[in-house]
């Protein structure tokens, strides 16, 4: 899994990267590619020189030039990896082509707050005036920054206290690295593709779906709707038994009826049912099996949970 932050200059991407490092996630900083190029040319890594070099690289090698240069570094680090400094839509598209599980997080912050931060940190490549910052914003918008932010999977606002911002970043990263949900099914000639997609989205609204050669494959991370449906249908005991029965190592694989999923209902079934079920694999990355099962399907008494865990 590759996680990337995108945002306007001084919006908080570096701070978000620091939080990732604290959580043990390796970070690839795209700006380092440009800084290294400046040093190779014997230039001071200030805002003017770095901006010019970044533009030159994009003109000569394409708008995704810096992203392409980062790919070998990212691959060498395994998974998950956090990428700091996406600047445009072409870079987003390149990362999506090269990494199947790519998550983009936008950071929003008003320009006035961003300029105050520049004055406080006094880094060599920072802007010296509000107009300089506006010009840098315009330069990065020309690279497709605005379009990249519009396609982000998540958005974090960074308008207040730094500790509050760090906690927001920490919460979303923990959510992303704790669990991966993989959904697979075959599409039969008698089935409507739109209905099968709806079935998946009804259970896992954040699912990223790909369909090829009559097969549907999806990756999701949000358990919220699935958890809600288990409670609404009052099938916690059934679900808990299924999770316990189908646990292998750090994975739990269950099979769900596609037809009932189209009307937002969970119906556990066997692998060999007619019209192929939804094969759902929960891959536990940074959460224990006990916490996972207690969060989704806690033990009950008289049909009611003995204890609810509100966060995974």
FILOLO-996580 format. One record per residue: residue number from 1; x, y, z of N, C-alpha, C in turn; residue in one letter. Coordinates in pm, whole numbers, plus 50000, padded with zeros to 5 digits. Layout:
# FILOLO-996580
  seq  n_east  n_north   n_up  ca_east  ca_north  ca_up  c_east  c_north   c_up  type
  NUM       X        Y      Z        X         Y      Z       X        Y      Z     a
...
***
This chain:
# FILOLO-996580
  seq  n_east  n_north   n_up  ca_east  ca_north  ca_up  c_east  c_north   c_up  type
    1   50083    49880  50000    50000     50000  50000   50087    50125  50000     x
    2   50054    50217  49912    50124     50345  49904   50026    50455  49945     x
    3   50066    50536  50042    49984     50648  50089   50057    50776  50050     x
    4   49985    50871  49992    50049     50996  49951   49971    51116  50005     x
    5   50046    51219  50043    49986     51346  50084   49998    51446  49970     x
    6   49892    51522  49949    49894     51630  49851   49838    51755  49917     x
    7   49897    51870  49885    49850     51994  49944   49930    52111  49892     x
    8   49880    52231  49914    49951     52351  49872   50078    52368  49956     x
    9   50173    52448  49909    50296     52471  49985   50267    52513  50129     x
   10   50340    52452  50223    50333     52486  50366   50200    52448  50431     x
   11   50129    52354  50368    49999     52313  50423   50013    52214  50538     x
   12   50130    52151  50551    50151     52057  50661   50194    51919  50617     x
   13   50237    51906  50492    50275     51774  50441   50395    51716  50515     x
   14   50494    51800  50543    50614     51752  50614   50580    51706  50755     x
   15   50491    51781  50821    50448     51742  50956   50375    51608  50951     x
   16   50292    51590  50849    50221     51463  50833   50321    51350  50811     x
   17   50426    51379  50736    50530     51280  50714   50600    51240  50843     x
   18   50620    51337  50932    50683     51308  51061   50595    51214  51144     x
   19   50464    51234  51136    50371     51147  51208   50382    51005  51154     x
   20   50392    50993  51020    50406     50861  50959   50532    50791  51009     x
   21   50642    50864  51019    50767     50806  51068   50752    50758  51212     x
   22   50679    50836  51292    50656     50796  51431   50580    50663  51439     x
   23   50495    50638  51340    50417     50515  51336   50494    50401  51268     x
   24   50618    50429  51229    50701     50327  51168   50681    50310  51019     x
   25   50617    50408  50954    50596     50402  50809   50710    50474  50739     x
   26   50784    50408  50650    50892     50477  50578   50835    50586  50487     x
   27   50909    50695  50473    50862     50810  50396   50956    50840  50280     x
   28   50899    50859  50163    50973     50906  50046   50926    51049  50019     x
   29   51020    51144  50027    50987     51285  50006   51021    51324  49862     x
   30   50918    51358  49785    50939     51387  49643   51027    51509  49623     x
   31   51018    51605  49715    51101     51724  49703   51249    51695  49713     x
   32   51285    51580  49776    51427     51545  49787   51489    51521  49650     x
   33   51408    51471  49556    51456     51449  49420   51503    51580  49359     x
   34   51424    51685  49380    51458     51816  49324   51576    51878  49399     x
   35   51577    51864  49532    51690     51917  49610   51822    51849  49571     x
   36   51816    51719  49548    51937     51647  49506   51985    51695  49369     x
   37   51889    51725  49280    51926     51775  49148   51990    51913  49157     x
   38   51939    51996  49250    51998     52129  49270   52142    52115  49320     x
   39   52165    52028  49416    52300     52008  49469   52393    51952  49361     x
   40   52340    51864  49278    52421     51808  49169   52467    51916  49073     x
   41   52381    52019  49057    52414     52130  48967   52493    52239  49038     x
   42   52517    52220  49168    52593     52319  49243   52513    52443  49276     x
   43   52380    52430  49285    52293     52544  49313   52242    52539  49457     x
   44   52218    52657  49513    52161     52665  49647   52017    52615  49642     x
   45   51973    52528  49734    51836     52474  49731   51733    52571  49787     x
   46   51722    52690  49726    51621     52786  49769   51495    52772  49684     x
   47   51392    52847  49720    51263     52833  49653   51272    52860  49503     x
   48   51346    52963  49465    51358     52999  49323   51425    52888  49242     x
   49   51540    52840  49292    51613     52737  49218   51536    52605  49212     x
   50   51475    52567  49322    51402     52441  49324   51280    52447  49233     x
   51   51213    52561  49232    51097     52577  49144   51136    52567  48998     x
   52   51250    52631  48965    51296     52629  48826   51336    52487  48783     x
   53   51407    52418  48871    51451     52281  48839   51331    52188  48825     x
   54   51235    52200  48916    51115     52116  48908   51041    52138  48777     x
   55   51032    52264  48735    50965     52295  48608   51043    52238  48490     x
   56   51176    52250  48495    51260     52197  48386   51246    52046  48373     x
   57   51247    51977  48487    51232     51831  48484   51099    51792  48422     x
   58   50994    51865  48457    50862     51833  48403   50854    51864  48253     x
   59   50919    51972  48211    50919     52008  48069   50994    51904  47985     x
   60   51106    51855  48038    51190     51762  47962   51143    51617  47971     x
   61   51093    51578  48089    51062     51437  48111   50914    51408  48132     x
   62   50831    51512  48126    50688     51492  48147   50644    51542  48283     x
   63   50513    51567  48298    50461     51621  48422   50473    51524  48539     x
   64   50498    51398  48509    50515     51298  48616   50662    51262  48637     x
   65   50753    51349  48590    50896     51319  48595   50945    51286  48736     x
   66   50905    51364  48834    50954     51344  48971   50892    51218  49031     x
   67   50766    51193  48999    50701     51070  49047   50774    50947  48994     x
   68   50810    50950  48867    50881     50836  48806   51015    50813  48874     x
   69   51084    50920  48908    51214     50907  48974   51200    50850  49115     x
   70   51082    50868  49175    51059     50819  49311   51020    50671  49316     x
   71   50968    50618  49207    50914     50481  49207   51015    50376  49253     x
   72   51141    50378  49203    51238     50277  49253   51261    50287  49403     x
   73   51264    50410  49457    51282     50428  49601   51165    50368  49678     x
   74   51045    50394  49627    50924     50343  49694   50924    50191  49695     x
   75   50954    50131  49581    50952     49985  49571   51057    49920  49661     x
   76   51167    49988  49683    51273     49930  49765   51236    49922  49912     x
   77   51130    49995  49951    51092     50004  50093   50980    49910  50134     x
   78   50923    49837  50039    50815     49744  50074   50682    49815  50090     x
   79   50603    49772  50190    50470     49829  50211   50435    49823  50360     x
   80   50366    49925  50414    50324     50047  50345   50438    50148  50334     x
   81   50422    50242  50241    50517     50353  50224   50436    50481  50210     x
   82   50485    50587  50271    50419     50717  50258   50498    50806  50164     x
   83   50429    50869  50070    50491     50961  49974   50450    51103  50010     x
   84   50548    51185  50036    50524     51325  50075   50554    51416  49957     x
   85   50453    51492  49913    50482     51596  49816   50427    51580  49677     x
   86   50316    51507  49660    50253     51501  49528   50212    51642  49488     x
   87   50244    51679  49365    50218     51816  49320   50117    51827  49206     x
   88   50080    51714  49145    49989     51727  49030   49919    51598  48994     x
   89   49817    51611  48910    49734     51499  48872   49810    51395  48792     x
   90   49908    51437  48713    49987     51340  48635   50064    51248  48727     x
   91   50114    51302  48838    50186     51220  48935   50092    51119  49000     x
   92   49971    51164  49033    49871     51074  49092   49842    50959  48996     x
   93   49822    50991  48869    49790     50887  48769   49905    50789  48754     x
   94   50029    50838  48758    50145     50750  48746   50156    50657  48865     x
   95   50134    50710  48985    50139     50624  49104   50028    50519  49099     x
   96   49909    50557  49053    49798     50461  49046   49827    50349  48946     x
   97   49897    50384  48837    49932     50282  48737   50035    50184  48790     x
   98   50125    50235  48873    50236     50152  48920   50210    50080  49051     x
   99   50111    50130  49129    50083     50069  49258   49932    50045  49270     x
  100   49896    49918  49281    49754     49881  49281   49678    49943  49397     x
  101   49742    49949  49512    49676     50002  49631   49737    50138  49666     x
  102   49682    50242  49607    49733     50379  49624   49625    50464  49688     x
  103   49657    50529  49799    49561     50613  49873   49614    50756  49877     x
  104   49531    50851  49836    49571     50992  49832   49496    51071  49939     x
  105   49573    51146  50020    49515     51227  50127   49547    51374  50101     x
  106   49445    51456  50090    49463     51600  50068   49467    51674  50202     x
  107   49556    51774  50211    49564     51858  50330   49524    52000  50289     x
  108   49422    52053  50353    49373     52187  50321   49411    52285  50431     x
  109   49460    52402  50389    49502     52504  50485   49499    52641  50416     x
  110   49439    52743  50478    49431     52877  50419   49570    52937  50395     x
  111   49582    53021  50294    49711     53078  50256   49771    53164  50367     x
  112   49686    53236  50443    49739     53323  50549   49810    53241  50657     x
  113   49752    53128  50693    49814     53041  50794   49943    52981  50738     x
  114   49940    52947  50612    50061     52888  50551   50176    52989  50548     x
  115   50146    53114  50522    50251     53215  50518   50310    53239  50657     x
  116   50225    53239  50758    50275     53255  50895   50371    53143  50932     x
  117   50342    53024  50884    50432     52911  50910   50567    52931  50841     x
  118   50563    52983  50720    50688     53007  50647   50776    53106  50722     x
  119   50714    53209  50778    50792     53309  50852   50854    53249  50978     x
  120   50783    53153  51039    50833     53095  51164   50946    52994  51140     x
  121   50935    52913  51035    51033     52805  51022   51161    52848  50949     x
  122   51154    52952  50863    51273     53012  50801   51363    52909  50732     x
  123   51303    52825  50646    51382     52728  50570   51434    52793  50444     x
  124   51547    52746  50390    51612     52812  50278   51525    52817  50152     x
  125   51436    52717  50136    51353     52715  50015   51213    52773  50039     x
  126   51191    52839  50156    51061     52899  50184   51046    53036  50118     x
  127   50921    53078  50106    50889     53208  50046   50918    53320  50145     x
  128   50936    53442  50091    50968     53557  50176   50853    53656  50189     x
  129   50750    53641  50104    50635     53732  50111   50508    53655  50073     x
  130   50394    53717  50106    50266     53654  50073   50250    53641  49922     x
  131   50299    53740  49850    50290     53734  49704   50378    53623  49648     x
  132   50494    53601  49712    50579     53489  49670   50505    53356  49686     x
  133   50430    53346  49796    50355     53223  49821   50244    53206  49719     x
  134   50176    53316  49685    50071     53308  49583   50131    53263  49450     x
  135   50249    53314  49418    50315     53277  49293   50351    53128  49295     x
  136   50396    53081  49410    50430     52938  49421   50304    52852  49408     x
  137   50193    52901  49466    50065     52831  49451   50027    52821  49303     x
  138   50042    52934  49231    50005     52935  49089   50094    52839  49009     x
  139   50222    52837  49044    50315     52748  48974   50273    52603  48992     x
  140   50238    52566  49115    50202     52427  49141   50063    52393  49086     x
  141   49975    52493  49079    49846     52470  49016   49864    52440  48867     x
  142   49966    52503  48806    49995     52477  48665   50042    52333  48644     x
  143   50093    52271  48750    50135     52130  48743   50018    52034  48766     x
  144   49899    52089  48798    49782     52005  48821   49752    51978  48968     x
  145   49799    52068  49056    49779     52048  49200   49632    52047  49238     x
  146   49557    52144  49186    49415     52153  49222   49340    52025  49181     x
  147   49369    51975  49060    49303     51854  49012   49339    51733  49098     x
  148   49465    51729  49143    49508     51618  49229   49432    51620  49361     x
  149   49414    51738  49419    49343     51748  49546   49197    51709  49531     x
  150   49140    51735  49415    48998     51703  49393   48971    51553  49386     x
  151   49073    51473  49353    49052     51329  49343   49100    51254  49468     x
  152   49135    51328  49573    49186     51265  49695   49081    51173  49758     x
  153   49129    51066  49819    49040     50971  49887   48994    51024  50022     x
  154   49079    51104  50086    49049     51163  50217   49099    51307  50218     x
  155   49038    51389  50303    49081     51528  50319   49095    51560  50467     x
  156   49207    51625  50502    49232     51667  50640   49246    51819  50641     x
  157   49174    51885  50732    49189     52030  50747   49299    52060  50849     x
  158   49383    52156  50816    49493     52194  50906   49486    52345  50929     x
  159   49395    52383  51017    49372     52526  51040   49406    52570  51183     x
  160   49429    52474  51271    49447     52513  51410   49575    52463  51472     x
  161   49562    52407  51591    49675     52363  51671   49748    52247  51602     x
  162   49881    52249  51608    49961     52146  51541   49934    52007  51599     x
  163   49912    51999  51730    49886     51869  51792   49752    51812  51746     x
  164   49655    51901  51724    49525     51858  51673   49541    51802  51532     x
  165   49622    51870  51450    49647     51823  51314   49719    51688  51315     x
  166   49820    51676  51400    49894     51550  51409   49802    51435  51449     x
  167   49709    51462  51538    49617     51356  51582   49524    51314  51468     x
  168   49483    51411  51385    49400     51378  51268   49478    51287  51172     x
  169   49604    51323  51149    49689     51243  51059   49711    51105  51118     x
  170   49740    51102  51247    49765     50975  51316   49644    50882  51304     x
  171   49526    50939  51324    49403     50858  51320   49380    50798  51182     x
  172   49400    50878  51078    49372     50827  50943   49478    50727  50899     x
  173   49604    50748  50940    49709     50653  50904   49690    50520  50976     x
  174   49651    50527  51103    49626     50403  51177   49514    50324  51112     x
  175   49414    50396  51068    49301     50331  51001   49348    50261  50873     x
  176   49434    50327  50798    49479     50272  50671   49571    50153  50686     x
  177   49658    50158  50787    49757     50051  50799   49713    49937  50890     x
  178   49597    49947  50952    49554     49843  51045   49485    49727  50974     x
  179   49423    49755  50859    49338     49653  50798   49327    49674  50647     x
  180   49323    49564  50574    49296     49568  50431   49185    49468  50402     x
  181   49085    49511  50328    48973     49423  50293   48979    49397  50143     x
  182   48990    49271  50105    48999     49233  49965   48871    49162  49925     x
  183   48806    49207  49818    48681     49148  49773   48699    49097  49631     x
  184   48655    48973  49607    48666     48912  49474   48537    48840  49440     x
  185   48503    48837  49311    48392     48755  49264   48398    48742  49113     x
  186   48333    48639  49062    48322     48623  48917   48194    48690  48870     x
  187   48199    48747  48750    48080     48806  48690   48027    48708  48586     x
  188   47908    48656  48608    47848     48560  48515   47772    48634  48405     x
  189   47757    48572  48289    47688     48637  48175   47548    48686  48209     x
  190   47482    48617  48303    47345     48656  48339   47340    48771  48439     x
  191   47455    48814  48489    47459     48919  48591   47485    49056  48530     x
  192   47426    49157  48589    47452     49295  48548   47569    49350  48629     x
  193   47670    49395  48559    47790     49447  48625   47756    49555  48727     x
  194   47663    49643  48690    47625     49754  48778   47570    49704  48912     x
  195   47493    49594  48908    47434     49540  49031   47541    49476  49120     x
  196   47640    49412  49059    47745     49350  49138   47831    49458  49206     x
  197   47859    49564  49133    47933     49676  49191   47855    49736  49307     x
  198   47723    49749  49288    47638     49802  49395   47642    49712  49518     x
  199   47643    49580  49496    47647     49486  49607   47772    49508  49692     x
  200   47886    49526  49625    48012     49550  49696   48008    49683  49770     x
  201   47962    49786  49701    47959     49921  49761   47860    49930  49877     x
  202   47755    49850  49873    47658     49851  49983   47721    49804  50114     x
  203   47818    49714  50103    47884     49661  50223   48010    49738  50259     x
  204   48083    49781  50154    48210     49852  50173   48212    49974  50080     x
  205   48152    50086  50124    48137     50203  50038   48267    50261  49983     x
  206   48380    50241  50052    48506     50299  50006   48582    50206  49911     x
  207   48521    50094  49871    48589     49995  49787   48636    50055  49655     x
  208   48762    50028  49621    48816     50066  49490   48805    49942  49402     x
  209   48722    49951  49300    48684     49834  49221   48751    49832  49085     x
  210   48797    49713  49047    48855     49692  48915   48790    49567  48855     x
  211   48747    49575  48728    48684     49462  48662   48762    49429  48535     x
  212   48806    49305  48526    48882     49258  48408   48849    49113  48380     x
  213   48824    49082  48252    48804     48943  48208   48702    48867  48293     x
  214   48591    48935  48320    48483     48869  48393   48508    48849  48542     x
  215   48608    48918  48596    48640     48908  48739   48635    49046  48802     x
  216   48575    49055  48919    48575     49180  48995   48674    49165  49110     x
  217   48755    49269  49126    48851     49272  49236   48843    49410  49300     x
  218   48840    49414  49433    48829     49543  49503   48911    49542  49630     x
  219   48956    49662  49668    49025     49683  49794   48946    49786  49874     x
  220   48922    49759  50001    48852     49853  50088   48923    49855  50223     x
  221   48889    49955  50306    48950     49965  50438   48849    50002  50547     x
  222   48735    50056  50506    48638     50106  50604   48538    49996  50641     x
  223   48535    49961  50769    48445     49857  50820   48312    49913  50870     x
  224   48298    50045  50868    48183     50110  50932   48048    50057  50888     x
  225   48024    50051  50757    47893     50008  50707   47870    49860  50736     x
  226   47972    49778  50716    47962     49634  50742   47928    49610  50889     x
  227   47995    49683  50977    47970     49671  51121   47827    49712  51155     x
  228   47782    49821  51093    47646     49870  51118   47541    49768  51075     x
  229   47563    49704  50958    47467     49606  50907   47459    49483  50997     x
  230   47572    49440  51052    47571     49325  51143   47480    49353  51263     x
  231   47486    49475  51313    47403     49512  51427   47257    49530  51388     x
  232   47236    49591  51274    47099     49614  51229   47026    49482  51205     x
  233   47099    49382  51151    47038     49251  51123   47040    49157  51244     x
  234   47108    49201  51351    47116     49123  51475   47175    48984  51449     x
  235   47291    48983  51380    47358     48856  51348   47502    48856  51400     x
  236   47524    48919  51515    47659     48927  51571   47714    48789  51606     x
  237   47631    48703  51665    47677     48569  51703   47715    48488  51579     x
  238   47634    48498  51476    47663     48426  51350   47793    48476  51290     x
  239   47810    48608  51286    47930     48667  51229   48054    48626  51308     x
  240   48044    48631  51440    48158     48594  51524   48201    48449  51498     x
  241   48102    48361  51486    48132     48220  51459   48202    48204  51323     x
  242   48156    48279  51223    48217     48272  51090   48362    48321  51093     x
  243   48387    48431  51165    48523     48484  51173   48616    48384  51243     x
  244   48569    48323  51351    48649     48227  51424   48678    48103  51339     x
  245   48578    48060  51263    48591     47938  51181   48685    47959  51063     x
  246   48692    48081  51013    48765     48106  50888   48895    48183  50905     x
  247   48948    48186  51027    49075     48255  51053   49193    48165  51014     x
  248   49285    48223  50936    49411     48155  50902   49522    48258  50911     x
  249   49606    48244  51012    49713     48342  51032   49653    48479  51059     x
  250   49697    48579  50981    49645     48714  51000   49533    48747  50902     x
  251   49471    48643  50844    49363     48665  50748   49236    48590  50789     x
  252   49123    48649  50753    48992     48586  50773   48919    48594  50639     x
  253   48880    48481  50584    48809     48481  50456   48668    48428  50474     x
  254   48572    48507  50432    48431     48467  50441   48368    48479  50302     x
  255   48251    48418  50286    48178     48424  50159   48040    48481  50185     x
  256   48001    48579  50102    47874     48648  50121   47789    48639  49996     x
  257   47660    48625  50015    47566     48617  49904   47558    48751  49830     x
  258   47582    48745  49699    47581     48867  49617   47442    48929  49608     x
  259   47342    48843  49590    47206     48893  49568   47154    48971  49689     x
  260   47175    48918  49809    47127     48989  49928   47209    49117  49952     x
  261   47334    49116  49910    47417     49236  49926   47366    49352  49842     x
  262   47296    49322  49732    47242     49431  49648   47134    49509  49720     x
  263   47077    49450  49827    46977     49523  49907   47031    49550  50047     x
  264   47164    49560  50056    47234     49597  50180   47207    49499  50294     x
  265   47210    49371  50262    47196     49269  50366   47313    49172  50360     x
  266   47358    49129  50477    47469     49034  50488   47412    48895  50506     x
  267   47452    48805  50417    47410     48666  50426   47532    48577  50401     x
  268   47582    48513  50506    47698     48426  50492   47659    48301  50413     x
  269   47752    48254  50328    47723     48137  50247   47851    48057  50224     x
  270   47840    47948  50147    47956     47865  50117   48021    47912  49987     x
  271   48144    47867  49966    48223     47910  49850   48161    47867  49717     x
  272   48095    47751  49716    48051     47692  49589   47905    47719  49554     x
  273   47847    47826  49606    47707     47856  49573   47695    47901  49427     x
  274   47574    47888  49373    47548     47930  49235   47571    48081  49222     x
  275   47621    48122  49107    47649     48263  49074   47761    48323  49159     x
  276   47848    48240  49212    47969     48285  49281   47941    48391  49388     x
  277   47981    48365  49509    47960     48463  49617   48065    48572  49612     x
  278   48051    48669  49700    48157     48766  49723   48256    48701  49818     x
  279   48379    48684  49773    48484     48632  49860   48549    48752  49927     x
  280   48535    48761  50059    48586     48876  50133   48697    48831  50227     x
  281   48815    48888  50208    48929     48854  50292   48969    48976  50375     x
  282   48964    48962  50505    49009     49067  50596   49155    49037  50629     x
  283   49244    49126  50590    49387     49107  50616   49427    49201  50730     x
  284   49462    49144  50845    49494     49225  50962   49640    49265  50957     x
  285   49666    49393  50942    49803     49443  50925   49860    49498  51055     x
  286   49783    49576  51125    49834     49638  51247   49735    49631  51361     x
  287   49653    49528  51360    49551     49512  51464   49541    49364  51499     x
  288   49519    49332  51623    49510     49193  51665   49376    49132  51624     x
  289   49375    49000  51608    49251     48932  51573   49145    48953  51680     x
  290   49187    48949  51806    49090     48965  51915   49022    49102  51909     x
  291   49100    49206  51884    49041     49340  51877   48950    49352  51756     x
  292   48993    49292  51645    48913     49296  51522   48776    49232  51545     x
  293   48777    49111  51600    48650     49038  51617   48562    49103  51724     x
  294   48624    49160  51828    48545     49228  51931   48487    49359  51880     x
  295   48554    49421  51784    48503     49545  51725   48386    49516  51631     x
  296   48403    49414  51546    48299     49384  51448   48183    49306  51508     x
  297   48216    49201  51581    48110     49112  51631   48142    49067  51773     x
  298   48116    49152  51872    48146     49118  52011   48056    49006  52063     x
  299   48097    48946  52173    48013     48846  52237   47884    48913  52285     x
  300   47777    48837  52286    47647     48895  52324   47583    48816  52438     x
  301   47486    48879  52499    47399     48814  52599   47257    48860  52570     x
  302   47169    48765  52548    47031     48798  52511   47027    48886  52387     x
  303   47121    48860  52295    47123     48932  52168   47188    49068  52171     x
  304   47238    49111  52289    47299     49243  52299   47448    49231  52332     x
  305   47531    49318  52269    47676     49311  52294   47709    49331  52440     x
  306   47800    49248  52493    47843     49264  52631   47928    49389  52646     x
  307   48011    49418  52542    48097     49533  52546   48125    49579  52404     x
  308   48106    49708  52380    48131     49763  52247   48266    49835  52243     x
  309   48345    49807  52138    48468     49881  52111   48436    49978  51997     x
  310   48450    50105  52022    48407     50206  51924   48508    50232  51814     x
  311   48636    50201  51839    48738     50223  51738   48826    50101  51724     x
  312   48865    50071  51600    48952     49957  51576   49096    49992  51608     x
***
